[in-house]
Amino acid sequence: MKKVLVVGGIGITTCLGFVALLFVGTLAAAGSLAGGAAGGAVALAKGAVPAQYQALVQKWGNLCPAINPALLAAQLYQESGFNPKAQSPAAAQGIAQFIPGTWATHGIDGNKDGVRDVWDPQDAIPSAAYYDCELAKYVKDAPGDPTHNMLAAYNAGPYAVIKYGGVPPYSETQNYVKTITDLSESFARPVTRVEPSQQAAQAIQYAQQKLGTPYLWGGTGTAEQGGRFDCSGLTQAAYRTAGIELPRVANDQYNAGPHPSRDELLPGDLVFFSDDLTNSRAIRHVGIYVGGGYMIDAPRPGAVVRFSKMDTPDYFGATRVTAAGAEALPTAPAEEQTEEQTEEQAEEQTEEQTEEQAEEQTEEQTEEQTEPGEGPEGAAEAEPGEEARREEPATPEGRSDEAGGPLVSRAPAS
């Protein structure tokens, strides 16, 4: 048995050497492995689409050659975050965000119950696929990539695509085409080894420097917060130092790139945890993988940023963060972000009281016992049942890293 200091720097000297080796290995892998997807049918990544919609998206995403299930999933996520009750200020409605005029023309009765209901995903998801394919027909003779032309027609109208012989020279339309195609990579199940991230080593280095930092629910590491973090605040800050801006909450961070399998994990990958292994929108915890079955994470109130084992029953999956994937993710309008911040501040006051009580007890214990085992020197051994408590505390709105999907960004053009 050996003692490991768990506050301040956790096994700092030995860990520095361990993480330095990870940097070398990560950068070497980034320079040697090939990425990209092979041809063939597109399947959805595990849990990327909520289970109740997965079969619909997989089926209707193959309606015509211009779309595929991952592309359809990316559109639904970008439009509503898979929220069937979403409604925008422009009156766009439902999971696919149809405006009434477009729905009247292109909505179909997908489930054959005799009703075309924009609020019913059984109708709205097939209608979104049908609308995409109709647009593809309109612009089928335009030069260029048929899928890009279809997306451009969705954004700017088919006439603009025909007029300009492909994606028109509108910055909004060009960005929309790039956003959806980049985002679709997060929803597709990889068919080859996923390309390593060049930014991974920098993210690990940042997270390693925060070992021993006390947890703070809602923490993003600001000076006002004493440099403290919750789980997704830590991963967001780590990748920000590498020039990549991740969303604030864990379930949105899952869509920041493709998803390597467990045996393909590399240092720097984000690893996610959930009580529902069929739905990425239910993800409640995230850490940064460092190798050897360990991650760096900010686990819960009363704990500190530390090494933790990641192979637990609630392990959901991983994301290899890419700059394009993160940039493609929808963001909330500024005024709605302000409302969310106000709600978080109110909840935080109550949460901090509980947290401070837990920290007072934790600060009295500066050392923990750990068995030698796999992973970095100084990695704290989990207490019995600890991993089950790893998520942030529940709030009336849900867990702290479960703030819901992206907000509505736009409505389909008619």
KEKE-3310 file (N, C-alpha, C; in steps of 0.2 Angstrom, whole numbers, plus 5000, padded with zeros to 4 digits):
npx = (5004:5002:5004:4995:4995:4981:4977:4981:4995:4993:5002:5013:5025:5028:5017:5019:5029:5023:5012:5019:5024:5013:5010:5019:5016:5003:5005:5013:5005:4995:5002:5004:4993:4979:4964:4946:4931:4926:4918:4901:4886:4879:4879:4872:4880:4883:4870:4870:4859:4843:4836:4822:4820:4829:4828:4819:4826:4837:4830:4823:4833:4839:4832:4834:4848:4855:4855:4859:4858:4866:4867:4854:4851:4860:4854:4842:4847:4854:4843:4833:4839:4834:4821:4805:4795:4800:4799:4802:4805:4801:4791:4794:4791:4792:4802:4809:4808:4799:4792:4775:4770:4779:4777:4764:4765:4775:4774:4772:4762:4769:4768:4756:4743:4733:4734:4743:4755:4764:4770:4772:4785:4785:4779:4786:4800:4801:4795:4805:4816:4809:4807:4820:4824:4816:4820:4833:4830:4825:4837:4845:4852:4862:4879:4892:4893:4880:4874:4878:4873:4859:4858:4862:4851:4841:4844:4845:4836:4830:4831:4842:4853:4852:4854:4867:4874:4877:4882:4878:4886:4884:4888:4881:4874:4885:4891:4881:4880:4893:4893:4883:4887:4900:4895:4888:4897:4899:4888:4889:4893:4909:4919:4932:4948:4948:4954:4968:4968:4976:4976:4975:4986:4989:4977:4977:4988:4984:4973:4980:4987:4978:4975:4970:4962:4948:4931:4918:4901:4895:4906:4918:4931:4934:4941:4933:4927:4936:4945:4939:4931:4917:4913:4911:4915:4929:4933:4930:4938:4950:4951:4949:4962:4969:4964:4951:4934:4923:4905:4896:4890:4890:4883:4881:4895:4898:4895:4905:4914:4920:4917:4927:4930:4930:4942:4950:4953:4962:4974:4968:4955:4938:4928:4913:4898:4883:4866:4858:4861:4857:4855:4862:4858:4856:4868:4878:4891:4908:4925:4943:4952:4967:4974:4979:4967:4962:4956:4956:4946:4933:4925:4914:4904:4914:4925:4940:4949:4955:4964:4954:4947:4940:4932:4918:4901:4893:4899:4898:4903:4915:4922:4932:4938:4937:4942:4933:4921:4918:4916:4905:4894:4878:4874:4867:4856:4862:4853:4846:4856:4859:4848:4849:4861:4857:4848:4856:4865:4856:4853:4865:4868:4862:4867:4881:4881:4878:4889:4900:4899:4902:4915:4922:4923:4930:4943:4949:4954:4968:4975:4974:4972:4978:4978:4992:4991:4984:4987:4991:5005:5000:4986:4970:4962:4946:4933:4922:4907:4909:4910:4897:4892:4897:4892:4887:4877:4859:4847:4832:4831:4837:4852:4868:4876:4867:4859:4851:4847:4854:4848:4834:4839:4836:4823:4817:4818:4804)
npy = (4994:5011:5029:5042:5059:5069:5082:5099:5096:5081:5067:5074:5075:5062:5060:5070:5065:5054:5060:5067:5057:5053:5064:5063:5051:5053:5064:5057:5047:5055:5059:5048:5039:5035:5044:5047:5042:5027:5021:5016:5010:5021:5021:5025:5032:5025:5028:5041:5047:5049:5035:5032:5038:5033:5022:5028:5038:5031:5023:5033:5041:5035:5038:5044:5046:5058:5061:5054:5044:5049:5063:5067:5066:5075:5087:5087:5088:5100:5109:5107:5100:5087:5089:5087:5096:5109:5126:5140:5158:5162:5154:5142:5124:5110:5094:5094:5107:5114:5128:5134:5136:5129:5116:5114:5111:5101:5092:5076:5061:5051:5040:5034:5037:5044:5057:5072:5078:5090:5091:5078:5067:5055:5059:5071:5068:5059:5068:5078:5071:5068:5081:5085:5077:5080:5093:5090:5084:5095:5102:5093:5094:5103:5108:5100:5094:5083:5082:5093:5103:5101:5104:5117:5122:5120:5130:5142:5141:5132:5139:5148:5139:5134:5145:5149:5138:5128:5128:5143:5159:5164:5169:5164:5153:5145:5143:5136:5124:5118:5117:5107:5096:5094:5092:5081:5070:5067:5060:5049:5031:5027:5019:5016:5018:5031:5047:5054:5068:5083:5092:5086:5084:5096:5099:5089:5092:5105:5100:5092:5101:5106:5096:5092:5103:5110:5104:5113:5116:5121:5127:5136:5139:5152:5168:5173:5162:5156:5148:5136:5121:5112:5096:5097:5110:5109:5101:5109:5121:5115:5111:5124:5130:5124:5130:5126:5128:5122:5117:5121:5111:5094:5084:5090:5092:5079:5079:5084:5079:5064:5047:5036:5019:5009:5002:5009:5021:5036:5046:5061:5060:5063:5056:5049:5048:5040:5037:5032:5022:5023:5035:5050:5062:5061:5061:5064:5066:5069:5066:5068:5057:5049:5037:5020:5016:5026:5043:5061:5070:5081:5076:5078:5088:5092:5084:5083:5089:5075:5059:5046:5030:5024:5014:5009:5004:5014:5019:5028:5032:5039:5054:5060:5075:5088:5102:5107:5100:5104:5118:5117:5115:5119:5135:5144:5158:5175:5181:5171:5163:5172:5171:5158:5158:5166:5158:5148:5154:5157:5143:5139:5146:5139:5126:5128:5129:5116:5110:5117:5112:5099:5100:5105:5094:5086:5093:5090:5078:5074:5064:5049:5031:5020:5006:4998:4999:4997:5011:5029:5034:5039:5040:5041:5028:5023:5025:5012:5011:5024:5028:5028:5039:5049:5059:5076:5085:5083:5095:5105:5107:5096:5087:5096:5096:5093:5102:5101:5101:5109:5125:5131:5136:5139:5140:5129:5134:5139)
npz = (5000:4996:5000:4993:4989:4988:4986:4980:4971:4963:4965:4957:4951:4946:4938:4928:4921:4915:4908:4899:4891:4885:4877:4867:4862:4857:4848:4839:4834:4828:4817:4810:4808:4797:4792:4790:4781:4774:4759:4756:4765:4776:4794:4810:4823:4839:4850:4846:4840:4849:4856:4853:4841:4832:4823:4814:4808:4803:4793:4785:4782:4771:4760:4747:4736:4739:4752:4769:4783:4794:4790:4789:4803:4808:4803:4810:4823:4823:4820:4830:4841:4843:4849:4850:4853:4850:4846:4836:4836:4824:4821:4817:4818:4829:4828:4817:4813:4804:4795:4794:4781:4773:4778:4775:4761:4760:4770:4776:4779:4788:4797:4793:4799:4795:4798:4796:4806:4812:4824:4828:4828:4821:4809:4806:4804:4793:4784:4784:4778:4765:4760:4759:4749:4738:4736:4731:4719:4712:4710:4703:4691:4692:4692:4702:4719:4723:4736:4743:4735:4737:4751:4750:4743:4752:4761:4753:4743:4729:4716:4717:4718:4705:4697:4700:4697:4706:4724:4730:4730:4743:4759:4771:4766:4761:4773:4780:4772:4775:4789:4791:4784:4791:4804:4802:4803:4816:4819:4811:4811:4813:4800:4798:4806:4817:4814:4823:4835:4833:4843:4855:4864:4870:4876:4886:4893:4899:4907:4916:4923:4931:4941:4957:4959:4967:4965:4957:4955:4939:4937:4927:4928:4930:4936:4946:4951:4957:4950:4948:4943:4934:4927:4913:4911:4914:4903:4892:4895:4893:4880:4874:4876:4866:4855:4851:4853:4863:4866:4881:4889:4893:4885:4873:4870:4866:4852:4845:4836:4828:4833:4841:4844:4860:4860:4852:4858:4861:4870:4875:4869:4872:4885:4889:4900:4906:4912:4903:4890:4877:4872:4868:4872:4885:4892:4906:4911:4909:4904:4901:4892:4896:4894:4897:4903:4911:4915:4916:4927:4933:4946:4956:4969:4983:4979:4970:4955:4946:4943:4936:4935:4920:4915:4918:4922:4917:4907:4892:4879:4867:4860:4847:4847:4835:4826:4816:4819:4832:4829:4821:4829:4835:4843:4857:4856:4861:4870:4876:4881:4892:4900:4904:4911:4922:4928:4932:4941:4951:4955:4959:4970:4980:4978:4981:4995:4999:4993:5000:5013:5010:5006:5017:5025:5016:5015:5027:5026:5019:5013:5003:5003:4991:4980:4971:4953:4936:4926:4928:4939:4955:4952:4959:4968:4965:4977:4985:4975:4971:4958:4953:4959:4952:4944:4941:4954:4956:4949:4950:4936:4931:4929:4931:4920:4910:4902:4891:4873:4858:4855:4844:4828:4815:4802:4790:4773:4762)
capx = (5000:5006:5000:4995:4993:4976:4975:4987:4997:4992:5008:5014:5032:5028:5012:5022:5033:5018:5008:5024:5025:5006:5010:5024:5013:4998:5007:5016:4999:4992:5006:5005:4987:4975:4957:4941:4927:4926:4912:4896:4880:4880:4875:4872:4885:4880:4867:4870:4852:4839:4833:4815:4820:4835:4825:4816:4832:4841:4826:4821:4839:4841:4826:4837:4856:4858:4855:4860:4855:4870:4866:4847:4852:4864:4849:4837:4850:4855:4837:4829:4842:4829:4816:4799:4791:4803:4796:4806:4801:4799:4785:4796:4788:4793:4808:4812:4807:4795:4787:4768:4769:4783:4774:4758:4767:4779:4773:4768:4759:4774:4765:4750:4738:4728:4735:4750:4756:4771:4773:4774:4791:4784:4778:4790:4806:4800:4794:4811:4819:4806:4809:4827:4825:4812:4825:4838:4827:4825:4844:4849:4856:4867:4885:4894:4891:4872:4872:4880:4868:4853:4859:4861:4844:4837:4845:4844:4831:4833:4833:4849:4858:4852:4856:4874:4877:4880:4882:4878:4891:4882:4892:4877:4873:4891:4892:4876:4882:4899:4891:4879:4892:4905:4891:4886:4903:4898:4882:4890:4897:4915:4920:4939:4950:4947:4960:4969:4968:4982:4976:4974:4991:4988:4971:4979:4993:4980:4969:4985:4989:4972:4974:4969:4958:4942:4926:4913:4896:4894:4912:4922:4938:4936:4944:4928:4925:4942:4948:4937:4927:4913:4916:4912:4919:4936:4935:4929:4943:4956:4952:4950:4969:4971:4961:4944:4929:4917:4899:4896:4887:4893:4879:4883:4902:4898:4894:4911:4919:4918:4917:4931:4928:4934:4949:4954:4954:4969:4975:4964:4948:4933:4925:4906:4895:4876:4862:4854:4866:4854:4853:4867:4856:4855:4874:4878:4897:4913:4932:4948:4956:4974:4978:4979:4960:4961:4954:4956:4939:4931:4919:4908:4906:4918:4931:4945:4951:4959:4963:4949:4945:4934:4929:4913:4895:4889:4902:4893:4906:4920:4923:4938:4937:4940:4940:4927:4916:4916:4913:4898:4889:4874:4875:4861:4856:4865:4848:4844:4861:4859:4843:4852:4866:4853:4845:4862:4867:4851:4853:4872:4869:4859:4872:4887:4880:4879:4896:4905:4899:4906:4922:4925:4925:4936:4949:4952:4957:4973:4979:4970:4976:4977:4982:4995:4987:4985:4986:4997:5007:4996:4979:4967:4958:4939:4929:4916:4901:4910:4909:4890:4891:4902:4889:4885:4871:4853:4844:4826:4831:4841:4859:4871:4878:4862:4855:4847:4850:4855:4842:4832:4844:4833:4818:4818:4815:4799)
capy = (5000:5017:5034:5047:5066:5071:5089:5102:5092:5073:5063:5078:5073:5056:5061:5074:5061:5050:5064:5069:5051:5053:5069:5060:5045:5056:5067:5052:5044:5060:5060:5042:5035:5038:5044:5047:5037:5023:5021:5011:5013:5025:5019:5030:5031:5022:5033:5048:5049:5046:5028:5032:5041:5030:5018:5032:5042:5026:5021:5038:5044:5032:5039:5046:5046:5065:5061:5048:5044:5054:5069:5069:5067:5082:5092:5087:5091:5107:5113:5107:5096:5082:5091:5087:5102:5115:5131:5146:5165:5163:5150:5135:5120:5102:5091:5096:5115:5116:5133:5132:5136:5123:5110:5113:5109:5096:5088:5069:5056:5046:5034:5032:5037:5048:5064:5075:5082:5093:5090:5071:5065:5050:5062:5076:5065:5057:5074:5081:5067:5069:5088:5085:5073:5085:5099:5087:5083:5102:5104:5088:5095:5108:5105:5100:5088:5083:5083:5100:5107:5100:5108:5124:5123:5120:5136:5148:5140:5129:5144:5151:5134:5133:5151:5150:5132:5125:5131:5150:5163:5168:5166:5161:5147:5141:5141:5131:5117:5116:5115:5101:5091:5093:5089:5074:5066:5065:5056:5043:5026:5026:5013:5015:5021:5038:5051:5057:5075:5087:5097:5082:5084:5103:5098:5085:5096:5109:5096:5089:5106:5107:5091:5094:5109:5108:5104:5118:5115:5127:5131:5136:5141:5160:5170:5174:5155:5153:5144:5129:5118:5105:5091:5100:5116:5107:5099:5115:5125:5112:5112:5131:5132:5121:5133:5123:5131:5117:5119:5122:5105:5087:5081:5094:5091:5073:5079:5089:5075:5057:5043:5030:5013:5008:4999:5014:5027:5039:5052:5067:5059:5065:5050:5051:5043:5041:5032:5029:5021:5023:5042:5055:5068:5060:5061:5068:5067:5069:5067:5068:5051:5049:5031:5015:5015:5032:5049:5066:5073:5084:5072:5080:5092:5089:5081:5088:5086:5070:5054:5041:5025:5026:5008:5008:5002:5019:5022:5029:5032:5044:5058:5063:5082:5091:5109:5108:5097:5109:5124:5116:5114:5125:5139:5148:5166:5178:5183:5165:5161:5176:5168:5151:5160:5169:5152:5144:5158:5155:5137:5138:5148:5133:5121:5130:5128:5109:5109:5119:5107:5093:5102:5106:5087:5083:5096:5087:5072:5076:5058:5043:5025:5017:5000:4999:4996:5000:5019:5034:5035:5045:5040:5039:5023:5025:5021:5008:5015:5031:5030:5029:5046:5054:5064:5082:5084:5084:5101:5105:5107:5091:5087:5102:5095:5091:5108:5101:5101:5116:5129:5132:5140:5142:5136:5127:5139:5136)
capz = (5000:4996:5001:4987:4990:4983:4986:4977:4965:4964:4962:4952:4948:4942:4933:4923:4916:4912:4903:4894:4887:4882:4872:4862:4858:4854:4842:4834:4831:4824:4811:4806:4806:4792:4795:4785:4781:4768:4756:4758:4768:4783:4800:4815:4829:4845:4855:4844:4840:4854:4854:4850:4834:4828:4817:4809:4805:4799:4788:4780:4779:4765:4755:4741:4736:4741:4760:4772:4790:4798:4787:4792:4810:4809:4802:4816:4829:4822:4820:4837:4847:4844:4853:4846:4855:4849:4842:4836:4836:4817:4820:4815:4823:4829:4828:4810:4812:4798:4795:4792:4774:4770:4781:4771:4755:4760:4776:4774:4784:4789:4800:4790:4803:4792:4800:4795:4812:4812:4831:4828:4825:4816:4803:4804:4802:4786:4780:4783:4772:4759:4758:4756:4742:4733:4734:4727:4712:4709:4708:4701:4685:4694:4693:4709:4724:4724:4743:4744:4731:4741:4757:4748:4741:4758:4764:4749:4738:4723:4711:4718:4716:4698:4694:4701:4695:4712:4730:4728:4734:4749:4765:4775:4763:4761:4780:4782:4769:4778:4796:4791:4782:4796:4810:4801:4804:4823:4819:4808:4814:4809:4797:4798:4812:4817:4813:4829:4835:4834:4848:4861:4869:4873:4881:4892:4897:4903:4912:4921:4927:4936:4946:4964:4960:4970:4960:4958:4950:4935:4936:4921:4929:4930:4943:4951:4953:4961:4945:4949:4937:4934:4922:4906:4912:4913:4896:4888:4896:4891:4873:4872:4876:4860:4850:4850:4857:4864:4870:4888:4892:4891:4880:4867:4868:4862:4845:4843:4832:4827:4839:4841:4849:4866:4859:4848:4861:4861:4874:4873:4868:4878:4887:4892:4905:4906:4915:4897:4885:4871:4871:4869:4875:4892:4895:4912:4914:4904:4906:4896:4892:4896:4893:4903:4906:4916:4913:4921:4927:4939:4947:4960:4974:4988:4976:4966:4948:4948:4938:4938:4930:4915:4913:4923:4918:4914:4901:4886:4872:4866:4855:4846:4846:4829:4826:4812:4822:4837:4826:4817:4834:4836:4849:4859:4855:4867:4875:4879:4886:4898:4904:4907:4916:4927:4931:4935:4946:4957:4957:4961:4977:4984:4977:4984:5002:5000:4991:5005:5018:5008:5005:5024:5027:5012:5017:5033:5023:5013:5009:5002:5001:4984:4978:4964:4948:4929:4925:4930:4946:4958:4951:4965:4967:4967:4983:4982:4973:4969:4951:4952:4961:4949:4940:4945:4958:4952:4951:4947:4929:4928:4931:4929:4913:4906:4901:4885:4867:4856:4853:4837:4825:4809:4800:4783:4768:4758)
cpx = (5004:5001:5001:4992:4987:4974:4982:4989:4997:4998:5011:5020:5031:5023:5014:5025:5028:5014:5013:5024:5018:5007:5014:5020:5007:5000:5010:5010:4996:4996:5006:4998:4982:4968:4952:4937:4927:4919:4907:4891:4883:4876:4876:4877:4880:4877:4867:4863:4848:4836:4826:4815:4825:4833:4822:4821:4836:4837:4825:4828:4842:4836:4829:4845:4859:4858:4857:4858:4859:4868:4859:4848:4855:4859:4845:4841:4851:4849:4834:4833:4837:4823:4809:4794:4794:4799:4800:4802:4798:4793:4787:4794:4791:4800:4812:4811:4804:4791:4780:4767:4773:4779:4767:4759:4770:4778:4769:4766:4764:4772:4759:4744:4732:4729:4742:4751:4763:4774:4774:4780:4790:4781:4783:4797:4806:4799:4801:4815:4816:4807:4816:4828:4821:4817:4831:4836:4827:4832:4848:4854:4861:4873:4887:4891:4883:4870:4873:4875:4861:4853:4858:4854:4839:4838:4843:4839:4834:4835:4840:4854:4858:4855:4864:4878:4881:4879:4883:4883:4889:4885:4887:4875:4879:4892:4887:4878:4888:4897:4887:4883:4897:4901:4889:4891:4902:4892:4883:4894:4903:4916:4927:4941:4950:4953:4962:4969:4974:4982:4975:4979:4990:4982:4973:4983:4989:4976:4974:4987:4984:4971:4974:4965:4951:4936:4921:4907:4895:4901:4916:4929:4940:4939:4939:4926:4931:4946:4946:4932:4922:4916:4917:4915:4926:4938:4934:4935:4950:4957:4952:4957:4972:4968:4954:4939:4923:4911:4900:4895:4890:4889:4880:4890:4902:4898:4900:4916:4916:4919:4921:4928:4932:4941:4953:4955:4962:4969:4972:4957:4944:4929:4918:4903:4888:4872:4858:4859:4864:4853:4859:4865:4855:4862:4875:4886:4902:4920:4936:4952:4963:4978:4977:4972:4958:4959:4956:4949:4938:4924:4913:4909:4909:4924:4935:4946:4956:4959:4958:4949:4939:4930:4924:4906:4891:4893:4898:4897:4911:4919:4930:4937:4940:4937:4934:4921:4913:4913:4906:4892:4884:4875:4868:4862:4858:4859:4846:4850:4861:4854:4845:4857:4862:4851:4850:4864:4862:4852:4860:4872:4867:4865:4878:4887:4881:4887:4901:4905:4903:4913:4926:4927:4930:4943:4952:4956:4962:4976:4974:4975:4974:4981:4986:4991:4988:4984:4992:4998:5002:4989:4975:4962:4951:4936:4924:4910:4902:4909:4901:4888:4894:4899:4888:4878:4865:4850:4837:4825:4834:4848:4863:4874:4873:4857:4851:4850:4851:4848:4841:4837:4840:4827:4819:4814:4810:4801)
cpy = (5006:5023:5039:5054:5067:5078:5093:5098:5084:5070:5067:5076:5067:5057:5066:5070:5056:5054:5066:5063:5051:5058:5066:5055:5048:5060:5063:5049:5049:5061:5054:5038:5039:5039:5044:5041:5033:5024:5016:5014:5016:5023:5024:5027:5029:5028:5040:5051:5046:5040:5028:5035:5037:5026:5022:5036:5037:5024:5027:5042:5041:5033:5041:5047:5053:5065:5054:5049:5049:5061:5072:5070:5073:5088:5093:5090:5098:5112:5113:5103:5090:5083:5092:5093:5109:5120:5137:5152:5166:5158:5143:5130:5113:5101:5093:5104:5117:5123:5131:5131:5130:5116:5108:5110:5102:5091:5081:5065:5050:5040:5031:5032:5041:5056:5066:5080:5084:5092:5082:5069:5059:5052:5067:5074:5063:5063:5078:5078:5068:5076:5088:5082:5077:5090:5096:5086:5090:5104:5099:5089:5101:5105:5105:5094:5089:5085:5091:5105:5107:5104:5115:5126:5124:5127:5142:5147:5137:5134:5147:5146:5133:5139:5151:5143:5128:5129:5139:5154:5167:5165:5162:5154:5142:5139:5135:5124:5114:5113:5109:5095:5089:5090:5082:5068:5063:5060:5049:5038:5026:5019:5011:5018:5028:5042:5054:5065:5078:5091:5093:5083:5091:5102:5094:5089:5101:5106:5094:5094:5108:5102:5094:5100:5107:5109:5110:5117:5121:5130:5130:5138:5148:5162:5171:5168:5152:5148:5137:5127:5113:5101:5094:5106:5115:5105:5105:5120:5122:5112:5119:5133:5129:5124:5131:5125:5125:5120:5118:5115:5099:5084:5084:5092:5084:5073:5084:5085:5068:5053:5036:5025:5013:5006:5004:5020:5029:5044:5058:5066:5061:5058:5052:5046:5045:5036:5029:5028:5021:5030:5047:5061:5067:5060:5066:5069:5066:5070:5067:5061:5052:5043:5026:5014:5021:5038:5054:5069:5077:5081:5074:5084:5088:5085:5086:5085:5081:5065:5049:5036:5026:5020:5006:5007:5008:5023:5022:5028:5037:5048:5060:5070:5084:5098:5111:5105:5102:5115:5123:5115:5120:5129:5143:5155:5169:5179:5177:5162:5165:5173:5162:5153:5162:5163:5148:5147:5157:5148:5136:5140:5142:5127:5122:5128:5121:5107:5111:5115:5101:5094:5102:5099:5084:5086:5093:5081:5074:5070:5053:5037:5022:5011:5001:4996:4999:5008:5023:5033:5040:5045:5037:5033:5025:5021:5017:5012:5022:5033:5031:5036:5051:5060:5071:5081:5086:5091:5100:5104:5101:5092:5093:5102:5092:5096:5107:5102:5108:5119:5130:5137:5143:5138:5134:5132:5135:5137)
cpz = (5000:4997:4995:4990:4985:4983:4983:4971:4966:4961:4956:4948:4943:4936:4927:4918:4912:4907:4898:4889:4882:4876:4866:4858:4854:4847:4837:4830:4826:4817:4807:4804:4801:4794:4789:4784:4774:4765:4759:4762:4775:4788:4805:4820:4835:4849:4852:4843:4845:4851:4850:4843:4829:4822:4812:4805:4801:4793:4783:4778:4773:4759:4748:4741:4739:4749:4762:4780:4795:4796:4790:4799:4812:4808:4808:4822:4829:4822:4827:4842:4848:4849:4849:4848:4854:4844:4842:4835:4829:4815:4817:4820:4823:4829:4822:4809:4806:4799:4792:4785:4770:4772:4776:4764:4755:4765:4773:4780:4785:4792:4798:4794:4801:4794:4799:4801:4812:4819:4832:4825:4819:4809:4801:4802:4795:4782:4779:4777:4766:4756:4755:4749:4737:4731:4730:4720:4709:4706:4705:4695:4686:4695:4701:4713:4725:4731:4745:4741:4735:4747:4755:4746:4747:4762:4760:4744:4732:4717:4711:4716:4708:4695:4694:4699:4701:4718:4728:4732:4739:4755:4770:4772:4763:4768:4782:4779:4773:4785:4796:4789:4788:4802:4808:4802:4811:4823:4815:4811:4810:4806:4796:4804:4811:4818:4820:4829:4836:4840:4855:4866:4873:4878:4887:4896:4902:4909:4918:4925:4932:4941:4953:4965:4962:4964:4962:4952:4946:4934:4929:4921:4929:4936:4948:4954:4957:4956:4946:4943:4939:4928:4915:4906:4911:4906:4891:4889:4893:4883:4870:4872:4869:4854:4847:4855:4858:4867:4877:4891:4889:4885:4873:4865:4864:4855:4842:4839:4831:4833:4839:4846:4855:4864:4854:4851:4861:4867:4871:4870:4874:4879:4891:4896:4905:4909:4909:4892:4878:4868:4873:4873:4883:4896:4901:4915:4908:4907:4900:4897:4892:4895:4899:4906:4911:4912:4918:4921:4933:4941:4951:4965:4980:4986:4973:4959:4949:4942:4941:4933:4926:4913:4918:4919:4915:4909:4895:4879:4873:4860:4854:4843:4839:4829:4822:4815:4828:4834:4823:4822:4835:4843:4851:4858:4861:4872:4879:4883:4892:4902:4907:4912:4922:4931:4935:4941:4952:4960:4961:4968:4982:4984:4981:4992:5003:4999:4997:5011:5017:5008:5012:5026:5023:5014:5023:5031:5018:5010:5009:5001:4995:4983:4971:4959:4941:4930:4928:4937:4949:4956:4957:4963:4969:4973:4981:4981:4971:4962:4949:4954:4957:4945:4945:4949:4954:4954:4948:4940:4926:4931:4928:4922:4909:4905:4894:4879:4864:4854:4846:4834:4818:4807:4792:4778:4764:4751)
residu = (MET:LYS:LYS:VAL:LEU:VAL:VAL:GLY:GLY:ILE:GLY:ILE:THR:THR:CYS:LEU:GLY:PHE:VAL:ALA:LEU:LEU:PHE:VAL:GLY:THR:LEU:ALA:ALA:ALA:GLY:SER:LEU:ALA:GLY:GLY:ALA:ALA:GLY:GLY:ALA:VAL:ALA:LEU:ALA:LYS:GLY:ALA:VAL:PRO:ALA:GLN:TYR:GLN:ALA:LEU:VAL:GLN:LYS:TRP:GLY:ASN:LEU:CYS:PRO:ALA:ILE:ASN:PRO:ALA:LEU:LEU:ALA:ALA:GLN:LEU:TYR:GLN:GLU:SER:GLY:PHE:ASN:PRO:LYS:ALA:GLN:SER:PRO:ALA:ALA:ALA:GLN:GLY:ILE:ALA:GLN:PHE:ILE:PRO:GLY:THR:TRP:ALA:THR:HIS:GLY:ILE:ASP:GLY:ASN:LYS:ASP:GLY:VAL:ARG:ASP:VAL:TRP:ASP:PRO:GLN:ASP:ALA:ILE:PRO:SER:ALA:ALA:TYR:TYR:ASP:CYS:GLU:LEU:ALA:LYS:TYR:VAL:LYS:ASP:ALA:PRO:GLY:ASP:PRO:THR:HIS:ASN:MET:LEU:ALA:ALA:TYR:ASN:ALA:GLY:PRO:TYR:ALA:VAL:ILE:LYS:TYR:GLY:GLY:VAL:PRO:PRO:TYR:SER:GLU:THR:GLN:ASN:TYR:VAL:LYS:THR:ILE:THR:ASP:LEU:SER:GLU:SER:PHE:ALA:ARG:PRO:VAL:THR:ARG:VAL:GLU:PRO:SER:GLN:GLN:ALA:ALA:GLN:ALA:ILE:GLN:TYR:ALA:GLN:GLN:LYS:LEU:GLY:THR:PRO:TYR:LEU:TRP:GLY:GLY:THR:GLY:THR:ALA:GLU:GLN:GLY:GLY:ARG:PHE:ASP:CYS:SER:GLY:LEU:THR:GLN:ALA:ALA:TYR:ARG:THR:ALA:GLY:ILE:GLU:LEU:PRO:ARG:VAL:ALA:ASN:ASP:GLN:TYR:ASN:ALA:GLY:PRO:HIS:PRO:SER:ARG:ASP:GLU:LEU:LEU:PRO:GLY:ASP:LEU:VAL:PHE:PHE:SER:ASP:ASP:LEU:THR:ASN:SER:ARG:ALA:ILE:ARG:HIS:VAL:GLY:ILE:TYR:VAL:GLY:GLY:GLY:TYR:MET:ILE:ASP:ALA:PRO:ARG:PRO:GLY:ALA:VAL:VAL:ARG:PHE:SER:LYS:MET:ASP:THR:PRO:ASP:TYR:PHE:GLY:ALA:THR:ARG:VAL:THR:ALA:ALA:GLY:ALA:GLU:ALA:LEU:PRO:THR:ALA:PRO:ALA:GLU:GLU:GLN:THR:GLU:GLU:GLN:THR:GLU:GLU:GLN:ALA:GLU:GLU:GLN:THR:GLU:GLU:GLN:THR:GLU:GLU:GLN:ALA:GLU:GLU:GLN:THR:GLU:GLU:GLN:THR:GLU:GLU:GLN:THR:GLU:PRO:GLY:GLU:GLY:PRO:GLU:GLY:ALA:ALA:GLU:ALA:GLU:PRO:GLY:GLU:GLU:ALA:ARG:ARG:GLU:GLU:PRO:ALA:THR:PRO:GLU:GLY:ARG:SER:ASP:GLU:ALA:GLY:GLY:PRO:LEU:VAL:SER:ARG:ALA:PRO:ALA:SER)
# end
